[in-house]
Amino acid sequence: MRRLLVLLCALLLTVTAVPARADTPPDPVPGERPPLGITWATGDPYCLYQLGEDAVKAAADQLVSSGLRDAGYEYVMLGDCWQAAQRDADGKLTPRPGFSADIPALVAYIHQRGLKIGFYSGTGAKTCSAYPAAGSLDHEDLDARTFAAWGADYLRYDTCYSVNGDAPARVKKMADALKRTGRQITLEVDDYDRNQSPWLWARASGAQVWRTYKNATFNFGYSAGSLDKQYGLEGYNGPGGWNMPGSFTFSYLDPAERQAKLGLWAVLNAPLVADMALAADATLPAELNNPDIVAVDRDWAGVGGHKVRDTGWTEVWTKPMSDGSAVLVLFNRGELAAPITTSVADAGLPAAAGYRVRDLWTGDETETTGALGGTVGRHAATMLRVWPTAAAAAPRTSLTVELPDSVPPAQPVTATVKFTNAGSTPVTGAHLRLTAPAEWQFDGAAEATTGTVEPGATWETEVTLHPVSTATQPFKMPATVTYTTGQGARTATASAEAPLMLAPNPPYTNGLLNTQPWISTENGLGPVERDSIDNGHPLTINGKTDAHGGLGTHAPSVVRYYLGGKCKQFTATVGVDDRGPNGTLGFRVIGDGVELEATGDLRHGDAAQHLVVPVTGVQVLALAVDDGSDGSAGDWGDWLSPYLTC
């Protein structure tokens, strides 16, 4: 509540003289481009806080004064509960007490500032909120005429009280009613339970925007979960109809997370309608106002943004642009900084003598002959726009540090530092400087210098560290290279991070591994899941589940556990999950890098195999799933009841 009140006070302070514009004309083609604007939390939070007319006006003024209106953020969207629970004597929707006594005047205020306004209703007699608010059931024509008479530009329409699969018909009834008014009003379908898959039918029912994720995305976990649900939906996206991957909120996100979310939403052509009730952060307008990001979101080249690489915690997404360029997002959803490898080939760009590269968050421009990878921080993303044309710019470089999959707390660690020149001109005077992690020190020098790094070449050096005592802090080693190009001096930075193998807590006892913390994971599609697979589906092999749960993976996959030599035996039942009817994969159990057991290739329908594997003395246990050398599409594999005897 305190954050909300602070925000409202800030908004009210912005209600100053704002240059007026002529009444804003409606969109010539509803949904021609993804809508951009601001809103408030729909449903119960909005109703609870009782946001009023003054806050709406102040928010509109803020859109103008911040420059966001001129950047393309043109909508002010009212959330649920702007309306009363009961209609007036003529059966019309009426604002709830205390909201606004004169809706047409409020609409005029918005329009005079060159903005558009959206209202909220639903397919039922009431809307989704537990707080009573009237919906449009059996009043579609009357409500459509009312919205049009007020000058509405947008209608958010929930489906909570649709029954027996009638949501498409109810939405179409409202869409037809809006068309009959003669006013162009964009229609959004808010299917909060997602069970009705509106992307399959909303466009045919007359809507221009449809929700593709049921939860709010105010934190990083829900934002990443929403991203997972967008995989494979790009074909439903395009002019006149847009996937909306959940409400676009920023609360509880740090700057790196906000940039990652904005970049990924833009690649998806998602509506950027920021939730003001949950985003009381002074840096928010500046991030939304990045013209490069807005240009990506509103550009349509005929193919939606899509994922081209997924290693479990790191992903690469791309989107072709109408001018022949392409955008690449290097996304790290993990808890540690990680190197991500990609190239112009992932973007589908044609062969060229050179490529111009623009970092869309820093504005830095470089050139490359094809390589585009680099180190990306935790919960962060690097967003690049690449043109297949040579550029008179500094060569693109990358700095990465290779570490073991996990770091023992009482033994030396060797790291390999690589500085690569991916451009077409030389780099000179490269000077490396490393900073030791807490509780560690270098065996030798923490700095090194090299001469010329030719185009396409990599300067590589190794460093060894040892713990001052038994380490207990996260292993994070910042690295910096300063160097000179034909365009002047430049700097490359990276953070080398690896999981610390803390002693078993306290020592390992008999137990299921799906309840134990792992050191690290890699996974072919999405993250490794505990007790589920493929975004929450039950672990099922040949129609059978296991009451003890397990690990849901997608090949190629590795899950590592630190045993510390304290366990004797590992057992599990493994097989191809029913989510992959065409899957072919194999399971391996590895102890300290040595293969202890392997199933060979298994196919869907093959009987599950029960593994009994001695692990006496093993420090690190790795559970691997391989793709059978025939591609990994649909290769979902289950480790059921993975049990340690210690």
Disulfide bonds with the S-S distance in Angstrom:
Cys47-Cys81 1.67
Cys128-Cys160 1.82
Cys567-Cys646 2.01
